[in-house]
Amino acid sequence: MTSLTAVSGSNAAAKHEPNRYGVLSAAFVVMFFVASIALFSVFLNPLSEQHGWTPAEVSLSYSIFQTVMAVTGIFSGRISDKFGPRTVMLVGGFVFGLGWFLTGIADSLPMLYICHGLIAAVGNGLVYNPALTTAQRWFPDIRGKASGILLAAAAIGPATLAPVANALSSAFGVSNALKILGVTFWVTITLGSLFVHPAPADYRPKGWEPPVADKPTGIAAATGDDGSFDFKAMLASPRFYVLLAVYAMAASSGTMLVGAVSSISQEHVGAVGTMTAAAFGAMAVSISTISNFLGRLTFGALYDKFGAFKCLSLMLVVTALAMIAMSFAYNAVFFVICVIVLGFAFGALLVIYPPLTGETFGTKHLGVNYGIMFLGYALGAWIGPRLATGLHSEAYGYRIAFYAAAGVTVLGLVIVLFLAARVKKAGTMMPPRK
């Protein structure tokens, strides 16, 4: 019976292996549209002007969105691990599109927070985590590249859609633009989700064996266990909290940029030639997301070659330097250069953390584990925008906020270097079990 089961599993793996690129392609389409949170920057000022809200009040919806999305991702990961990703993603696509549509009719701040910050975020969390972790399980041989390709879609999507969203807002008004986008998101995510299939249990591509550092050791190896941590074991490990803290610190600068790049550009640079300040702001969003896209592709390849900690350290160094440079970037060209560098570096973060979580705690429970780990990004989404709005002043603009973000980033770098030394000494990515 055991032999028959092993042969059956091997045949199943062989049967499904050619389709893993089809799954990646379908997930790419889904991520292209579900990562549209970056578009919210385009609507920040129009929503403020239309309803008389302050930018800080509107940007709060972005922070709520990221938090609700992260919490939802924990449950969607667990449901997806148990029942498969497709059903979860189909439901999520509908809820996500509905949230954006209802945001178009929101006429009060509580309604904005409910429609965008809650409903759209729940839909996003139901889609994002299953799409990402399903693709990760199909590509254990090239974790970094698969993560980079898929998350590149999450960058190029907003880059493509930002000018579209701005044009829709100018032509039909901000409310109708949000409604049109809501319907578009629902249709496209639904179509992509239909072609996402879960990988077989313990899937390995033909001819590939996991590296020695990824194999279980000690008791796990002796008992035949795959060494994966479930969420309880992960939460009992101090390393989880270290990685969570670094995630939050590294995400602070990036979410500050994503959440307010349009308004920052309008204050720092304003109108450029015949281009209005609003149009330049929309262009800055596109530039940021395009460079983010390139950063994700680049660091996806670098991850497989140099590993998580070297890539993360490089990302943090570049981010801290670019944040300091951004503090006095009042020239259009220099401002764009800073946006490019920051976007490129920030692209690394979301590429690094899914495979890093898998390497550290195993891939068997990755759906739930990365959903919990993603709370670090959500925490950064509270820190970054709050730094931007809370430390902004008429006298210094965003300068103090940029310095604060750079300081948080440097602290994250110190922790990463310390953790890398510990891992090197232990000789394995996986922490000891408690």
C-alpha positions in Angstrom: 0.0 0.0 0.0 2.8 2.4 0.9 4.6 1.6 -2.4 1.4 2.2 -4.4 0.8 5.4 -2.6 4.3 6.6 -3.4 3.9 5.7 -7.0 0.6 7.4 -7.2 2.0 10.6 -5.6 4.9 10.5 -8.0 2.6 10.1 -11.0 0.4 13.0 -9.7 3.5 15.2 -9.4 4.6 14.4 -12.9 1.1 15.0 -14.2 0.8 18.4 -12.6 4.4 19.6 -13.1 3.8 21.0 -16.7 0.9 23.0 -15.4 2.8 24.9 -12.7 3.6 27.7 -15.1 -0.1 27.9 -16.0 -0.8 28.4 -12.3 1.9 31.0 -12.1 0.4 32.8 -15.1 -3.1 32.8 -13.6 -1.8 34.0 -10.3 0.1 36.7 -12.1 -3.1 38.0 -13.5 -4.8 37.9 -10.2 -2.0 39.7 -8.4 -1.9 42.3 -11.2 -5.4 43.5 -10.2 -5.6 42.7 -6.5 -2.5 44.7 -5.6 -4.3 47.9 -6.6 -4.0 49.4 -3.0 -1.2 51.6 -4.5 -3.9 53.3 -6.5 -5.4 54.8 -3.3 -2.6 57.4 -3.5 -4.2 58.8 -6.7 -7.5 59.3 -4.9 -6.1 60.8 -1.7 -6.4 64.4 -2.7 -9.6 64.1 -4.9 -11.4 62.4 -2.0 -10.2 65.1 0.4 -11.3 67.9 -1.9 -14.7 66.3 -2.8 -15.8 65.6 0.7 -13.8 68.2 2.7 -11.8 65.6 4.6 -8.1 66.1 5.5 -5.4 64.0 3.8 -4.6 62.4 7.2 -8.2 61.3 7.7 -8.3 59.8 4.2 -4.9 58.1 4.5 -6.2 56.4 7.7 -8.2 54.2 5.4 -5.0 52.9 3.8 -3.6 51.9 7.2 -6.9 50.2 8.2 -6.9 48.4 4.8 -3.4 47.0 5.3 -4.2 45.8 8.8 -7.6 44.1 7.9 -6.0 42.6 4.8 -3.2 41.1 6.9 -5.5 39.7 9.5 -7.8 38.3 6.8 -4.8 36.7 5.2 -4.2 34.5 8.2 -7.7 33.0 8.0 -7.7 32.8 4.2 -4.4 31.0 4.3 -5.8 28.4 6.7 -9.0 28.0 4.7 -7.0 27.7 1.5 -4.6 25.1 3.0 -7.7 23.0 3.9 -10.1 23.5 1.0 -7.9 24.8 -1.8 -7.3 28.3 -3.1 -9.8 28.7 -5.9 -13.0 29.0 -3.9 -11.4 31.4 -1.4 -10.1 33.6 -4.2 -13.4 33.6 -6.1 -15.2 34.9 -3.0 -12.4 37.3 -2.3 -12.5 38.7 -5.8 -16.2 39.6 -5.4 -15.8 41.1 -2.0 -12.7 43.1 -3.2 -14.6 44.5 -6.2 -17.6 45.3 -4.1 -15.5 47.2 -1.6 -14.1 49.5 -4.3 -17.5 50.0 -5.8 -19.1 51.0 -2.5 -16.1 53.3 -1.8 -17.4 55.3 -4.8 -20.7 56.0 -3.0 -19.1 56.6 0.5 -20.1 60.1 1.7 -18.7 60.0 5.2 -15.4 59.0 6.8 -17.0 56.0 8.6 -18.4 54.8 5.3 -15.0 55.2 3.7 -13.3 53.2 6.4 -16.0 50.5 6.2 -16.1 50.2 2.4 -12.5 50.6 1.5 -10.6 50.0 4.8 -12.8 46.9 5.8 -14.8 45.4 2.9 -12.2 45.8 0.1 -9.4 44.8 2.5 -11.2 41.6 3.5 -11.5 40.8 -0.2 -7.8 41.5 -0.8 -6.8 39.3 2.1 -8.9 36.5 0.8 -7.2 36.7 -2.6 -3.6 37.8 -2.0 -2.3 35.2 0.4 -3.7 32.1 -1.4 -2.4 33.4 -4.8 1.1 34.0 -3.4 1.5 30.9 -1.3 0.0 28.5 -3.9 2.6 29.7 -6.4 5.4 29.3 -3.8 4.5 25.7 -3.3 4.7 25.0 -7.0 8.2 26.4 -7.2 10.3 25.1 -4.3 13.3 25.0 -6.7 13.3 28.7 -7.5 11.5 30.3 -4.6 13.0 33.7 -5.1 12.3 33.9 -8.9 8.7 32.7 -8.5 8.1 35.2 -5.7 9.7 38.0 -7.7 7.7 37.2 -10.9 4.4 37.0 -9.0 5.0 40.1 -6.9 6.2 42.0 -10.0 2.6 41.7 -11.2 1.6 43.4 -7.9 3.9 46.3 -8.9 3.2 46.7 -12.6 -0.5 46.4 -12.0 -0.8 49.7 -10.1 1.8 51.3 -12.5 -0.4 50.5 -15.4 -3.7 51.4 -13.7 -2.6 54.6 -11.9 -2.8 56.8 -15.0 -6.0 55.0 -16.0 -7.5 55.7 -12.6 -6.5 59.4 -12.8 -8.0 59.6 -16.3 -11.2 58.0 -15.1 -11.4 60.4 -12.2 -10.9 63.4 -14.4 -13.4 62.2 -17.0 -16.2 60.7 -14.9 -15.4 62.0 -11.3 -13.8 60.2 -8.5 -17.0 58.4 -7.4 -17.7 56.9 -10.8 -14.0 56.0 -11.3 -14.0 54.0 -8.1 -17.2 52.2 -9.2 -15.7 51.3 -12.6 -12.6 50.0 -11.0 -14.6 47.9 -8.6 -16.4 46.1 -11.4 -13.1 45.6 -13.3 -11.4 44.1 -10.3 -14.2 41.6 -9.7 -14.3 40.4 -13.3 -10.6 40.0 -13.8 -9.8 38.4 -10.4 -12.6 35.9 -11.0 -11.3 34.9 -14.4 -7.7 34.4 -13.1 -8.8 32.5 -10.0 -10.5 29.8 -12.1 -7.1 28.6 -13.3 -5.3 28.4 -9.9 -4.8 24.9 -8.6 -3.1 23.7 -5.4 0.2 21.8 -5.7 0.3 18.2 -4.6 1.4 17.6 -1.0 5.2 17.6 -0.6 5.5 18.6 -4.3 9.0 18.5 -5.8 9.8 19.3 -9.5 11.3 16.4 -11.4 15.0 16.0 -10.7 15.1 18.5 -7.8 16.1 17.8 -4.2 16.0 20.5 -1.5 19.3 22.0 -0.3 20.9 20.5 2.8 20.2 23.7 4.7 16.5 23.3 4.0 16.3 19.7 5.2 15.1 18.9 8.8 17.7 17.9 11.3 17.7 16.3 14.7 14.4 14.8 16.0 12.5 16.0 12.9 14.9 14.1 10.6 14.9 11.0 12.8 11.1 10.8 12.9 10.6 11.5 9.2 8.8 14.8 10.0 9.3 17.5 7.3 10.4 19.9 10.0 7.7 22.5 9.2 6.4 24.7 12.1 2.6 25.1 12.4 1.5 28.5 13.5 1.6 27.6 17.2 5.2 26.4 17.0 6.1 29.5 14.9 4.5 31.8 17.5 6.5 30.0 20.2 9.8 30.8 18.5 11.6 34.1 19.3 12.8 34.3 15.7 9.3 34.9 14.5 9.1 38.1 16.6 12.5 39.2 15.3 11.5 38.7 11.7 8.1 40.4 12.4 9.8 43.5 13.8 12.2 43.7 10.9 9.3 43.4 8.5 7.5 46.3 10.2 10.6 48.5 10.2 11.5 47.7 6.6 7.9 48.4 5.5 7.6 51.8 7.2 9.5 53.7 4.5 7.9 51.9 1.6 4.4 52.3 2.8 5.1 56.0 3.5 6.0 56.3 -0.2 3.2 54.1 -1.5 0.5 55.7 0.6 1.4 59.4 0.0 3.8 59.6 -3.0 1.2 61.6 -5.0 0.7 64.2 -2.3 4.4 64.3 -1.4 5.3 65.0 -5.1 2.7 67.7 -5.3 4.1 69.5 -2.3 7.8 68.9 -3.1 7.6 69.6 -6.8 4.1 70.8 -7.8 3.4 71.4 -11.5 6.1 70.6 -14.0 5.9 72.5 -17.3 2.5 71.9 -18.8 1.8 69.0 -16.4 -0.4 69.8 -13.5 0.6 68.9 -9.9 -2.1 66.2 -9.9 -0.8 64.7 -13.2 2.7 64.8 -11.9 1.6 63.0 -8.7 -0.1 60.3 -10.8 3.1 60.0 -12.8 5.1 59.6 -9.6 2.8 56.7 -8.6 3.4 55.0 -11.9 7.2 55.6 -11.7 7.3 54.2 -8.1 5.4 51.1 -9.1 7.4 50.5 -12.2 10.6 50.7 -10.3 9.0 48.5 -7.6 8.3 46.0 -10.4 11.9 46.0 -11.5 13.1 45.7 -7.9 10.9 42.6 -7.4 12.2 40.9 -10.5 15.8 41.8 -9.7 15.7 40.7 -6.0 13.8 37.6 -7.0 16.8 36.4 -8.9 19.3 37.8 -6.2 17.5 35.9 -3.5 18.2 32.5 -5.1 21.8 33.4 -5.5 22.7 35.3 -2.3 20.0 34.4 0.2 17.5 36.3 2.2 19.7 38.2 4.7 22.1 39.7 2.2 19.2 40.9 0.0 17.4 42.3 3.0 20.5 44.1 4.2 21.0 45.7 0.8 17.4 46.7 0.6 17.6 48.4 4.0 20.8 50.3 3.3 19.5 51.6 0.0 16.2 52.6 1.6 17.8 54.6 4.4 20.1 56.5 2.0 17.2 57.2 -0.4 15.0 58.5 2.4 17.6 60.9 3.5 18.0 62.1 -0.1 14.2 62.5 -0.5 14.2 65.0 2.4 15.7 67.6 0.1 14.4 66.4 -3.3 12.5 69.5 -4.5 13.8 69.4 -8.0 11.6 67.3 -10.4 14.4 65.2 -11.8 16.0 64.5 -8.4 12.7 63.7 -6.9 12.0 61.1 -9.6 15.4 59.6 -9.0 14.6 59.2 -5.3 11.2 57.7 -6.1 12.9 55.2 -8.5 15.5 54.1 -5.9 13.0 53.8 -3.1 10.5 52.0 -5.2 13.2 49.6 -6.4 14.4 48.9 -2.9 10.9 48.5 -1.5 10.2 45.9 -4.2 12.6 43.6 -2.6 10.8 43.4 0.7 7.6 41.6 -0.4 9.7 39.3 -2.6 12.0 38.3 0.3 9.6 37.6 3.0 7.4 34.8 1.6 10.3 32.5 0.8 12.2 33.6 3.9 9.1 32.5 6.0 9.1 29.2 4.1 12.8 28.6 4.7 12.6 29.5 8.3 9.4 27.7 9.3 8.8 25.3 6.5 6.3 25.4 3.6 3.7 22.9 4.9 1.8 25.6 6.8 3.0 28.5 4.8 -0.5 29.8 4.0 -1.2 30.5 7.7 2.3 31.3 8.7 2.9 33.9 6.1 -0.5 35.4 6.8 0.6 35.9 10.4 4.0 37.2 9.3 2.4 39.7 7.0 1.1 41.5 10.1 4.6 43.0 10.2 3.9 44.7 6.9 0.5 45.9 8.2 2.3 47.4 11.2 4.6 49.2 8.9 1.6 50.5 7.0 0.5 52.2 10.3 4.0 53.5 11.0 4.9 54.9 7.6 1.8 57.0 6.7 1.5 58.2 10.3 5.1 59.4 10.1 4.3 61.2 6.9 1.2 63.0 8.2 2.1 63.3 11.9 5.6 64.8 11.4 4.6 67.0 8.4 4.8 70.7 9.1 4.6 73.9 7.2 8.2 74.8 8.2 9.9 71.5 7.3 7.4 69.8 5.0 8.1 66.0 5.1 11.8 66.3 6.0 11.5 65.2 9.6 9.3 62.3 8.6 11.9 61.1 6.1 14.6 61.3 8.7 12.5 59.3 11.2 11.8 56.7 8.5 15.5 56.4 7.8 16.2 55.9 11.5 13.7 53.1 11.8 15.2 51.4 8.7 18.7 51.5 10.1 17.4 49.9 13.3 16.0 47.1 11.2 19.4 46.7 9.4 21.2 46.2 12.8 18.7 43.5 13.7 19.1 41.7 10.4 22.9 41.7 10.7 22.7 40.2 14.1 20.2 37.5 13.0 22.3 36.6 10.0 25.3 36.0 12.3 23.2 33.7 14.5 21.9 31.7 11.5 25.4 31.3 10.1 26.7 30.0 13.4 23.8 27.5 13.7 24.3 26.3 10.1 20.5 26.1 9.4 17.7 28.6 8.6 15.3 26.8 10.8 15.3 27.9 14.5 15.4 25.3 17.3 12.0 24.1 18.5 10.8 25.0 22.0 
